[in-house]
Amino acid sequence: MITRLLNQLLINITDVLLEMYVTGICGSDMHYWKHMAIGPFIVTDPMIIGHESSGTVVKVGKNVKHLKPGNLINSFENLY
């Protein structure tokens, strides 16, 4: 059901649409959450914790050549 709905979304020619399965929270995330800082790195703006994720490629833009629907992925991203 979710995959069918995601397939209906329009994406740009360089975008990759992912169906995410799980996102982990690591020790650094917990430290930021509890202390709002790690050493000299102080959180001053909203921060989304949890940046180690896995899922499946659902759809790719026409200029994306290195991934295809059905590929399993993992990502390591920080969003601020």
C-alpha positions in Angstrom: 0.0 0.0 0.0 2.7 2.5 1.0 4.8 1.6 -2.0 1.9 2.1 -4.3 1.2 5.6 -2.9 4.9 6.6 -3.1 5.1 5.5 -6.7 2.4 8.2 -7.5 4.6 11.0 -6.2 6.3 13.1 -8.9 10.0 13.7 -8.3 12.7 15.8 -10.0 15.2 14.3 -12.5 18.0 14.0 -9.9 15.8 12.9 -6.9 15.6 9.4 -5.3 12.5 8.5 -3.5 13.1 6.1 -0.6 10.9 3.9 1.6 12.6 4.0 4.9 12.5 1.0 7.2 14.4 2.0 10.3 16.5 4.9 11.6 19.0 4.4 14.5 19.9 6.7 17.3 23.6 6.5 18.2 25.5 7.6 21.2 26.3 11.0 19.7 22.6 11.6 19.2 21.8 10.7 22.8 24.6 13.1 24.0 23.1 16.0 21.9 19.7 15.2 23.3 20.8 15.1 26.9 23.4 17.9 26.9 22.7 19.9 23.7 26.4 19.7 22.9 29.4 17.5 22.3 32.6 19.2 23.1 32.8 22.5 21.2 29.7 21.5 19.0 26.8 23.3 20.7 23.2 22.9 19.3 21.9 26.4 18.7 19.2 25.6 16.2 16.6 22.8 16.0 18.3 19.5 15.2 16.8 16.2 14.0 18.6 13.3 15.7 18.7 9.8 14.2 20.8 9.8 11.0 21.7 6.1 10.4 18.8 4.8 8.2 18.0 2.0 5.9 15.3 1.4 3.3 14.6 0.6 -0.3 14.7 2.8 -3.4 11.1 3.3 -4.7 11.6 5.6 -7.6 14.5 7.5 -9.3 14.6 10.6 -11.4 15.6 10.1 -15.1 19.1 11.4 -14.5 19.9 9.0 -11.7 22.1 6.2 -13.1 23.6 4.6 -10.0 20.4 3.5 -8.3 17.3 1.7 -9.4 14.0 0.8 -7.7 14.3 -2.2 -5.4 17.9 -1.4 -4.4 18.5 -1.6 -0.6 20.2 1.4 0.8 21.7 2.7 4.0 22.4 6.4 4.6 24.3 8.4 7.1 23.1 12.0 7.1 22.7 14.7 9.6 20.0 17.3 9.2 20.2 20.6 10.9 
